Amino acid sequence: MKKQTINDVARLSGVGKATVSRVFSGSPLVSETTREKVLETAREIGYRPNPVARALTTAKTGNITIVLPSLQSFVMSQIVRGAMFAANKNGYSLFVLDSGEDSDKSGADYSNLLHEHASDGVIFCYESARQQMESVSLRRPVLFLESTPTKESLDCIRTDNRTGMRLLVEHLSELGHRRIAAVFGRRSAYSENRYIHFIAAMEGVGLPVTEDQLLFSNWAIEDGYRDFRSLMELPFSSRPSAIIFISDFMATGALRAAADMGIAVPNEVSIAGTDDAETSAFLIPKLTTLGFDPHGLGEKSVQQLIRRIQYPDEEALHLVVPVMLRKRGSTGPVRC
């Protein structure tokens, strides 16, 4: 089978070879209509530009890197799928780096990839590779997803954590819960932010907060399992009647722990998550959580990063994505 060339793309698209080159180099001089037409033609005939040749002629690699704390998370996988969809649609390849749960430690393994010209831009998710953020942002476009920018001039997209925590706490308060615990992930700016919003939400409904019911742990399913057991082993007078996990992944572990301990959810304790993983509606009971679109979050992040690559001097984007409360069977009226 004949290998398709840039000339074939130009001929079938009805544009010049130079226009095709501009599309694949990310030039802002091409209209969106023309860009879509050229990329669609390239997909149809199976044409992919030579990344080495493109890098030599444009100083661009056609690659984008996304750094995550863990690919185990259902939500992270959806973010990656959305990012990959948007990258491929715009003629880019996506590099995915899993920095591990301890990003400061594991992130050092990616120093060369992040600092060398392996990609045209980097998306940092959930405080991943924290040590690398500042220095990488001096060299190439970066975007912070659910993470705090080191400077106001850097792009940031995050969900509305403040409103989300308020919705959860108010929901549990309306069900009669007065002892509400919260389990956060590994200590980071992201977790501390959720912690602050939880405290504010509790104060907003006039409920007390006790330190033994606020746990910093990690994001894995086994952490949710262990932390649920720890909270349920508190003296009865201090034991929470409801627990918010700052990850549906952790909340899944908590539901399993409840089953193993013979604790009925929600009759004896209510459990809630915060990120509406696809699996959350299929758990027993179905998990109350906060709803948003992680796939769309990944898409939007890549779209904005590509725009930053094309228009480096534009004003920084600080986008807050709304969330909604999804009431399901894992929360119910307090029984004790």
C-alpha positions as a Markdown table, in Angstrom:
| # | Residue | x | y | z |
|---|---|---|---|---|
| 1 | Met | 0.0 | 0.0 | 0.0 |
| 2 | Lys | 1.3 | 3.4 | -1.0 |
| 3 | Lys | 2.5 | 5.6 | 1.9 |
| 4 | Gln | 0.5 | 8.8 | 2.1 |
| 5 | Thr | 2.4 | 12.1 | 1.9 |
| 6 | Ile | 1.8 | 15.7 | 2.8 |
| 7 | Asn | 1.1 | 16.2 | -0.9 |
| 8 | Asp | -1.8 | 13.8 | -0.8 |
| 9 | Val | -3.3 | 15.6 | 2.2 |
| 10 | Ala | -3.0 | 18.9 | 0.4 |
| 11 | Arg | -4.5 | 17.6 | -2.8 |
| 12 | Leu | -7.5 | 15.9 | -1.1 |
| 13 | Ser | -8.1 | 18.9 | 1.2 |
| 14 | Gly | -8.0 | 21.3 | -1.6 |
| 15 | Val | -5.3 | 23.5 | 0.0 |
| 16 | Gly | -1.6 | 24.1 | -0.6 |
| 17 | Lys | 1.2 | 22.1 | 0.9 |
| 18 | Ala | 2.3 | 25.1 | 2.9 |
| 19 | Thr | -1.2 | 25.3 | 4.5 |
| 20 | Val | -0.9 | 21.6 | 5.6 |
| 21 | Ser | 2.5 | 22.3 | 7.1 |
| 22 | Arg | 1.1 | 25.2 | 9.0 |
| 23 | Val | -1.8 | 23.1 | 10.4 |
| 24 | Phe | 0.6 | 20.4 | 11.7 |
| 25 | Ser | 3.0 | 23.0 | 13.1 |
| 26 | Gly | 0.2 | 24.6 | 15.1 |
| 27 | Ser | 0.4 | 27.9 | 13.3 |
| 28 | Pro | -2.3 | 30.5 | 14.3 |
| 29 | Leu | -2.4 | 31.7 | 10.6 |
| 30 | Val | -4.8 | 28.9 | 9.6 |
| 31 | Ser | -8.6 | 29.2 | 10.1 |
| 32 | Glu | -10.4 | 26.7 | 12.3 |
| 33 | Thr | -12.4 | 25.5 | 9.3 |
| 34 | Thr | -9.3 | 24.8 | 7.3 |
| 35 | Arg | -7.6 | 23.2 | 10.2 |
| 36 | Glu | -10.5 | 20.8 | 10.8 |
| 37 | Lys | -10.6 | 19.9 | 7.1 |
| 38 | Val | -6.9 | 19.1 | 6.9 |
| 39 | Leu | -6.9 | 17.1 | 10.1 |
| 40 | Glu | -9.9 | 15.1 | 9.0 |
| 41 | Thr | -8.4 | 14.4 | 5.6 |
| 42 | Ala | -5.2 | 13.2 | 7.3 |
| 43 | Arg | -7.1 | 10.9 | 9.6 |
| 44 | Glu | -9.1 | 9.5 | 6.7 |
| 45 | Ile | -6.0 | 8.5 | 4.7 |
| 46 | Gly | -3.9 | 7.6 | 7.6 |
| 47 | Tyr | -1.3 | 10.3 | 7.2 |
| 48 | Arg | 0.9 | 11.2 | 10.2 |
| 49 | Pro | 3.6 | 13.9 | 9.9 |
| 50 | Asn | 7.2 | 12.8 | 10.6 |
| 51 | Pro | 7.9 | 14.1 | 14.1 |
| 52 | Val | 11.6 | 14.3 | 13.6 |
| 53 | Ala | 11.3 | 16.3 | 10.4 |
| 54 | Arg | 8.7 | 18.6 | 12.0 |
| 55 | Ala | 10.8 | 19.2 | 15.0 |
| 56 | Leu | 13.8 | 20.2 | 12.8 |
| 57 | Thr | 11.8 | 22.6 | 10.7 |
| 58 | Thr | 9.5 | 24.1 | 13.3 |
| 59 | Ala | 11.3 | 23.6 | 16.7 |
| 60 | Lys | 8.0 | 21.9 | 17.7 |
| 61 | Thr | 7.7 | 18.2 | 18.6 |
| 62 | Gly | 4.0 | 17.8 | 18.1 |
| 63 | Asn | 3.9 | 16.2 | 21.6 |
| 64 | Ile | 2.1 | 17.2 | 24.8 |
| 65 | Thr | 2.9 | 15.7 | 28.2 |
| 66 | Ile | 0.4 | 15.2 | 31.0 |
| 67 | Val | 1.7 | 14.3 | 34.5 |
| 68 | Leu | -0.6 | 12.5 | 36.9 |
| 69 | Pro | -0.3 | 11.3 | 40.5 |
| 70 | Ser | -1.7 | 7.9 | 39.6 |
| 71 | Leu | -3.3 | 6.1 | 36.7 |
| 72 | Gln | -5.1 | 3.7 | 39.0 |
| 73 | Ser | -7.8 | 6.3 | 39.7 |
| 74 | Phe | -10.9 | 6.0 | 37.6 |
| 75 | Val | -11.1 | 9.8 | 37.3 |
| 76 | Met | -7.5 | 10.1 | 36.1 |
| 77 | Ser | -8.1 | 7.6 | 33.4 |
| 78 | Gln | -11.1 | 9.7 | 32.2 |
| 79 | Ile | -9.0 | 12.8 | 32.2 |
| 80 | Val | -6.3 | 11.1 | 30.1 |
| 81 | Arg | -8.9 | 9.8 | 27.6 |
| 82 | Gly | -10.3 | 13.3 | 27.2 |
| 83 | Ala | -6.8 | 14.8 | 26.9 |
| 84 | Met | -5.8 | 12.1 | 24.3 |
| 85 | Phe | -9.0 | 12.8 | 22.3 |
| 86 | Ala | -8.3 | 16.5 | 22.1 |
| 87 | Ala | -4.6 | 16.0 | 21.4 |
| 88 | Asn | -5.2 | 13.6 | 18.5 |
| 89 | Lys | -7.9 | 15.8 | 17.1 |
| 90 | Asn | -5.5 | 18.7 | 16.9 |
| 91 | Gly | -2.6 | 16.7 | 15.4 |
| 92 | Tyr | -0.7 | 16.2 | 18.7 |
| 93 | Ser | 0.6 | 13.1 | 20.5 |
| 94 | Leu | 0.1 | 12.7 | 24.2 |
| 95 | Phe | 2.8 | 11.5 | 26.6 |
| 96 | Val | 1.4 | 10.3 | 29.9 |
| 97 | Leu | 3.6 | 10.2 | 33.0 |
| 98 | Asp | 2.5 | 8.6 | 36.2 |
| 99 | Ser | 4.4 | 10.2 | 39.0 |
| 100 | Gly | 3.2 | 7.8 | 41.6 |
| 101 | Glu | 1.4 | 8.7 | 44.9 |
| 102 | Asp | 4.5 | 10.4 | 46.3 |
| 103 | Ser | 5.1 | 13.0 | 43.5 |
| 104 | Asp | 8.1 | 14.7 | 45.0 |
| 105 | Lys | 9.9 | 11.5 | 45.1 |
| 106 | Ser | 8.9 | 9.9 | 41.9 |
| 107 | Gly | 8.8 | 13.1 | 39.9 |
| 108 | Ala | 12.6 | 13.3 | 40.0 |
| 109 | Asp | 12.6 | 10.3 | 37.6 |
| 110 | Tyr | 11.1 | 12.4 | 34.9 |
| 111 | Ser | 13.5 | 15.3 | 35.2 |
| 112 | Asn | 15.1 | 14.7 | 31.8 |
| 113 | Leu | 11.8 | 14.2 | 30.0 |
| 114 | Leu | 10.3 | 17.3 | 31.5 |
| 115 | His | 13.3 | 19.6 | 31.0 |
| 116 | Glu | 14.5 | 18.4 | 27.6 |
| 117 | His | 12.5 | 19.3 | 24.4 |
| 118 | Ala | 10.5 | 16.1 | 24.6 |
| 119 | Ser | 7.2 | 18.0 | 24.3 |
| 120 | Asp | 5.8 | 21.4 | 23.4 |
| 121 | Gly | 3.8 | 21.8 | 26.7 |
| 122 | Val | 3.1 | 20.1 | 30.0 |
| 123 | Ile | -0.1 | 19.6 | 32.0 |
| 124 | Phe | 0.4 | 19.1 | 35.7 |
| 125 | Cys | -2.5 | 17.4 | 37.4 |
| 126 | Tyr | -3.2 | 17.3 | 41.2 |
| 127 | Glu | 0.2 | 18.6 | 42.3 |
| 128 | Ser | 2.1 | 15.9 | 40.4 |
| 129 | Ala | 5.8 | 16.4 | 40.1 |
| 130 | Arg | 5.6 | 19.4 | 42.3 |
| 131 | Gln | 9.4 | 19.9 | 42.3 |
| 132 | Gln | 9.4 | 20.2 | 38.6 |
| 133 | Met | 6.5 | 22.7 | 38.1 |
| 134 | Glu | 8.4 | 25.9 | 38.6 |
| 135 | Ser | 11.4 | 25.2 | 36.5 |
| 136 | Val | 9.5 | 23.6 | 33.6 |
| 137 | Ser | 7.2 | 26.7 | 33.5 |
| 138 | Leu | 10.3 | 28.8 | 32.7 |
| 139 | Arg | 11.0 | 26.8 | 29.6 |
| 140 | Arg | 7.7 | 26.0 | 27.9 |
| 141 | Pro | 4.0 | 26.4 | 28.2 |
| 142 | Val | 2.4 | 24.6 | 31.2 |
| 143 | Leu | -1.2 | 24.3 | 32.5 |
| 144 | Phe | -2.2 | 23.4 | 36.0 |
| 145 | Leu | -5.2 | 21.0 | 36.3 |
| 146 | Glu | -6.7 | 20.8 | 39.8 |
| 147 | Ser | -3.4 | 22.3 | 40.9 |
| 148 | Thr | -2.2 | 25.7 | 42.1 |
| 149 | Pro | -0.2 | 27.7 | 39.7 |
| 150 | Thr | 3.2 | 29.0 | 40.9 |
| 151 | Lys | 2.4 | 32.3 | 39.2 |
| 152 | Glu | -0.7 | 34.3 | 38.3 |
| 153 | Ser | 0.5 | 34.4 | 34.7 |
| 154 | Leu | 0.1 | 30.6 | 34.3 |
| 155 | Asp | -3.0 | 28.8 | 33.1 |
| 156 | Cys | -5.2 | 26.9 | 35.6 |
| 157 | Ile | -8.3 | 24.8 | 35.4 |
| 158 | Arg | -10.0 | 23.4 | 38.5 |
| 159 | Thr | -13.3 | 22.2 | 39.8 |
| 160 | Asp | -15.3 | 24.4 | 42.2 |
| 161 | Asn | -14.1 | 22.7 | 45.4 |
| 162 | Arg | -15.5 | 25.3 | 47.7 |
| 163 | Thr | -19.1 | 24.9 | 46.4 |
| 164 | Gly | -18.7 | 21.2 | 46.2 |
| 165 | Met | -17.7 | 20.8 | 49.8 |
| 166 | Arg | -20.5 | 23.1 | 50.9 |
| 167 | Leu | -23.1 | 21.0 | 49.0 |
| 168 | Leu | -21.9 | 17.8 | 50.6 |
| 169 | Val | -21.8 | 19.1 | 54.1 |
| 170 | Glu | -25.2 | 20.8 | 53.8 |
| 171 | His | -26.7 | 17.6 | 52.4 |
| 172 | Leu | -25.4 | 15.5 | 55.3 |
| 173 | Ser | -26.5 | 18.2 | 57.8 |
| 174 | Glu | -30.0 | 18.2 | 56.4 |
| 175 | Leu | -30.0 | 14.4 | 57.0 |
| 176 | Gly | -29.4 | 15.1 | 60.6 |
| 177 | His | -25.7 | 14.3 | 60.8 |
| 178 | Arg | -23.7 | 16.2 | 63.4 |
| 179 | Arg | -20.5 | 14.2 | 63.5 |
| 180 | Ile | -19.1 | 14.4 | 60.0 |
| 181 | Ala | -15.5 | 13.2 | 59.3 |
| 182 | Ala | -13.4 | 13.9 | 56.2 |
| 183 | Val | -10.6 | 11.8 | 54.7 |
| 184 | Phe | -8.1 | 13.7 | 52.5 |
| 185 | Gly | -5.4 | 12.5 | 50.2 |
| 186 | Arg | -1.7 | 12.9 | 50.7 |
| 187 | Arg | -0.8 | 16.3 | 52.1 |
| 188 | Ser | -0.4 | 18.8 | 49.3 |
| 189 | Ala | -1.8 | 22.2 | 48.3 |
| 190 | Tyr | -4.7 | 20.4 | 46.7 |
| 191 | Ser | -5.6 | 18.4 | 49.8 |
| 192 | Glu | -5.1 | 21.5 | 52.1 |
| 193 | Asn | -7.4 | 23.4 | 49.9 |
| 194 | Arg | -10.1 | 20.8 | 50.3 |
| 195 | Tyr | -9.4 | 20.8 | 54.1 |
| 196 | Ile | -10.0 | 24.5 | 54.3 |
| 197 | His | -13.2 | 24.3 | 52.4 |
| 198 | Phe | -14.5 | 21.5 | 54.5 |
| 199 | Ile | -13.8 | 23.5 | 57.7 |
| 200 | Ala | -15.6 | 26.5 | 56.2 |
| 201 | Ala | -18.6 | 24.4 | 55.2 |
| 202 | Met | -18.9 | 22.8 | 58.7 |
| 203 | Glu | -18.7 | 26.3 | 60.2 |
| 204 | Gly | -21.4 | 27.4 | 57.7 |
| 205 | Val | -23.9 | 24.9 | 59.1 |
| 206 | Gly | -22.8 | 25.4 | 62.7 |
| 207 | Leu | -21.2 | 22.0 | 63.2 |
| 208 | Pro | -18.1 | 21.3 | 65.3 |
| 209 | Val | -14.9 | 19.9 | 63.8 |
| 210 | Thr | -12.6 | 17.6 | 65.8 |
| 211 | Glu | -9.1 | 16.8 | 64.7 |
| 212 | Asp | -9.4 | 13.1 | 65.2 |
| 213 | Gln | -12.1 | 13.0 | 62.5 |
| 214 | Leu | -9.9 | 14.7 | 59.9 |
| 215 | Leu | -7.4 | 12.3 | 58.3 |
| 216 | Phe | -4.7 | 12.9 | 55.7 |
| 217 | Ser | -3.8 | 9.6 | 54.0 |
| 218 | Asn | -3.3 | 8.9 | 50.4 |
| 219 | Trp | -5.4 | 8.4 | 47.3 |
| 220 | Ala | -5.4 | 4.6 | 46.9 |
| 221 | Ile | -8.4 | 2.3 | 47.5 |
| 222 | Glu | -6.6 | 0.6 | 50.4 |
| 223 | Asp | -6.1 | 3.9 | 52.1 |
| 224 | Gly | -9.9 | 4.5 | 52.1 |
| 225 | Tyr | -10.3 | 1.0 | 53.5 |
| 226 | Arg | -7.8 | 1.5 | 56.3 |
| 227 | Asp | -9.0 | 5.0 | 57.2 |
| 228 | Phe | -12.7 | 3.9 | 57.4 |
| 229 | Arg | -11.7 | 1.2 | 59.9 |
| 230 | Ser | -9.7 | 3.7 | 61.9 |
| 231 | Leu | -12.6 | 6.1 | 62.2 |
| 232 | Met | -15.1 | 3.3 | 63.1 |
| 233 | Glu | -12.7 | 2.1 | 65.9 |
| 234 | Leu | -13.0 | 5.5 | 67.7 |
| 235 | Pro | -15.0 | 5.6 | 70.9 |
| 236 | Phe | -18.7 | 5.5 | 70.2 |
| 237 | Ser | -19.2 | 9.1 | 71.4 |
| 238 | Ser | -16.6 | 10.3 | 68.9 |
| 239 | Arg | -17.4 | 8.0 | 66.0 |
| 240 | Pro | -18.7 | 9.9 | 62.9 |
| 241 | Ser | -22.1 | 9.2 | 61.5 |
| 242 | Ala | -21.0 | 10.4 | 58.1 |
| 243 | Ile | -17.7 | 10.4 | 56.3 |
| 244 | Ile | -16.6 | 12.4 | 53.2 |
| 245 | Phe | -13.8 | 10.9 | 51.2 |
| 246 | Ile | -11.9 | 13.3 | 48.9 |
| 247 | Ser | -11.9 | 10.7 | 46.2 |
| 248 | Asp | -14.4 | 8.1 | 45.0 |
| 249 | Phe | -11.5 | 5.7 | 44.8 |
| 250 | Met | -11.0 | 5.9 | 48.6 |
| 251 | Ala | -14.7 | 5.8 | 49.2 |
| 252 | Thr | -14.9 | 2.5 | 47.3 |
| 253 | Gly | -12.4 | 1.1 | 49.8 |
| 254 | Ala | -14.5 | 2.4 | 52.6 |
| 255 | Leu | -17.6 | 0.7 | 51.3 |
| 256 | Arg | -15.7 | -2.6 | 51.2 |
| 257 | Ala | -14.4 | -2.0 | 54.8 |
| 258 | Ala | -17.9 | -1.4 | 56.0 |
| 259 | Ala | -19.1 | -4.7 | 54.5 |
| 260 | Asp | -16.1 | -6.5 | 56.1 |
| 261 | Met | -16.9 | -5.0 | 59.5 |
| 262 | Gly | -20.6 | -5.7 | 59.2 |
| 263 | Ile | -21.5 | -2.0 | 59.3 |
| 264 | Ala | -24.6 | -1.1 | 57.3 |
| 265 | Val | -24.4 | 1.9 | 54.8 |
| 266 | Pro | -26.2 | 4.2 | 55.1 |
| 267 | Asn | -28.2 | 2.9 | 58.1 |
| 268 | Glu | -25.2 | 3.0 | 60.5 |
| 269 | Val | -22.9 | 5.4 | 58.7 |
| 270 | Ser | -23.2 | 7.5 | 55.5 |
| 271 | Ile | -20.3 | 7.6 | 53.0 |
| 272 | Ala | -19.8 | 10.2 | 50.3 |
| 273 | Gly | -17.1 | 10.8 | 47.6 |
| 274 | Thr | -16.2 | 13.9 | 45.6 |
| 275 | Asp | -15.4 | 13.1 | 41.9 |
| 276 | Asp | -18.2 | 10.9 | 40.4 |
| 277 | Ala | -16.1 | 8.2 | 39.0 |
| 278 | Glu | -17.9 | 6.1 | 36.3 |
| 279 | Thr | -18.0 | 3.1 | 38.7 |
| 280 | Ser | -19.6 | 5.1 | 41.6 |
| 281 | Ala | -23.1 | 4.6 | 40.3 |
| 282 | Phe | -22.6 | 0.8 | 40.2 |
| 283 | Leu | -21.4 | 0.3 | 43.8 |
| 284 | Ile | -23.6 | -1.2 | 46.5 |
| 285 | Pro | -25.0 | 1.1 | 47.6 |
| 286 | Lys | -24.6 | 3.6 | 44.9 |
| 287 | Leu | -22.2 | 6.3 | 46.0 |
| 288 | Thr | -23.3 | 9.9 | 46.8 |
| 289 | Thr | -20.7 | 12.2 | 45.3 |
| 290 | Leu | -20.0 | 15.4 | 43.4 |
| 291 | Gly | -20.6 | 15.3 | 39.6 |
| 292 | Phe | -18.5 | 16.9 | 36.9 |
| 293 | Asp | -17.0 | 15.8 | 33.6 |
| 294 | Pro | -13.4 | 14.5 | 33.9 |
| 295 | His | -13.3 | 13.6 | 30.2 |
| 296 | Gly | -14.3 | 17.2 | 29.3 |
| 297 | Leu | -11.7 | 18.4 | 31.8 |
| 298 | Gly | -9.0 | 16.6 | 30.0 |
| 299 | Glu | -10.2 | 17.9 | 26.6 |
| 300 | Lys | -10.4 | 21.5 | 27.8 |
| 301 | Ser | -6.9 | 21.3 | 29.4 |
| 302 | Val | -5.3 | 20.2 | 26.1 |
| 303 | Gln | -7.2 | 22.7 | 24.1 |
| 304 | Gln | -6.0 | 25.5 | 26.3 |
| 305 | Leu | -2.4 | 24.3 | 26.3 |
| 306 | Ile | -2.4 | 24.2 | 22.5 |
| 307 | Arg | -3.8 | 27.7 | 22.4 |
| 308 | Arg | -1.1 | 28.8 | 24.8 |
| 309 | Ile | 1.5 | 27.2 | 22.5 |
| 310 | Gln | 0.1 | 29.1 | 19.6 |
| 311 | Tyr | -0.6 | 32.4 | 21.4 |
| 312 | Pro | 2.0 | 32.6 | 24.2 |
| 313 | Asp | 1.3 | 36.2 | 25.1 |
| 314 | Glu | -2.4 | 35.9 | 25.8 |
| 315 | Glu | -3.8 | 36.6 | 29.2 |
| 316 | Ala | -3.7 | 33.6 | 31.5 |
| 317 | Leu | -6.8 | 31.4 | 31.8 |
| 318 | His | -8.1 | 30.7 | 35.4 |
| 319 | Leu | -11.2 | 28.6 | 34.8 |
| 320 | Val | -13.4 | 27.2 | 37.6 |
| 321 | Val | -15.5 | 24.3 | 36.5 |
| 322 | Pro | -18.9 | 23.9 | 38.3 |
| 323 | Val | -19.9 | 20.8 | 40.2 |
| 324 | Met | -23.2 | 19.3 | 41.2 |
| 325 | Leu | -24.4 | 17.0 | 44.0 |
| 326 | Arg | -25.3 | 13.5 | 43.0 |
| 327 | Lys | -27.5 | 12.1 | 45.8 |
| 328 | Arg | -27.4 | 8.3 | 45.9 |
| 329 | Gly | -27.9 | 5.4 | 48.3 |
| 330 | Ser | -24.7 | 5.7 | 50.3 |
| 331 | Thr | -26.1 | 8.6 | 52.4 |
| 332 | Gly | -29.2 | 8.6 | 54.5 |
| 333 | Pro | -30.8 | 10.1 | 57.7 |
| 334 | Val | -28.8 | 9.7 | 60.8 |
| 335 | Arg | -30.0 | 6.7 | 62.9 |
| 336 | Cys | -28.1 | 7.3 | 66.2 |
